[in-house]
Amino acid sequence: MATDLLFLRDAYLADVDAAVVDVDSEGRRVVLDRTIFYATGGGQPHDTGRLGDLPVIDVRKDGDRVWHTLGGDSDLPVVGDTVHGQLDWERRHRLMRTHTALHVLCGVIWNEWGVPVTGGNMEPLSARMDFAFDPLPDGFKERVEVLVAAEIAADRPIEVSFLPRDTAVEDADLIRTKVNMIPESVTEIRVVDIVGCDKQADGGTHVRSTGEVGAIEVVKTESKGKGNKRLRIEVVDAPS
Ligand SMILES: [Zn+2]
């Protein structure tokens, strides 16, 4: 039985009741019929929180099922039990702000310089992202910070939708972000659209508008070889 990934439709669900559908006692992990816990993937680390009275310490996808690894030493639930899951919401919301910040960065850099992203990874409130610059333009750091601040000040809405694959592969923005690399078996493509800034196929969790990100600081730029320049960013609270 596949796990229903509730966060794909509502990233703001912080708790849920779910049924245990499989248990691996040795690995102290369980599969649920539905979950709010994001599994590591797409550069976004897994959520943490609690399932009943046990801490959730790792979340991994295995095909269309999600394994939740549980810490603590009390007994695991059994198949058929209903358990109450609760996110560490502070951590998750920080990851949402950070993930959205990275998409803003992608949008700004594409719209200003026409340069695509080549990779990235994030932790709560800090991240790195690589772009195909060669070399970085003069005054890049100052310029990108001005552009990113403008996107946040614009408080652009972020819309999540689901497109049939046939439609998605004909969308110019999605082609740019390599929608064709998604396996043919995926018939429905989830699209995250920072309206007017960045649109891409994405499975991550995002805030509702760019204003919710706070502020983005580019703390470092470094060269990772020809045609690959790395930006390190930090997400901070908006100045009040
Ligand atoms: Zn993303």
Residues whose N, C-alpha, C, O or C-beta is under 5 A from the ligand:
A	BS01	ZN	G42 D202 G204
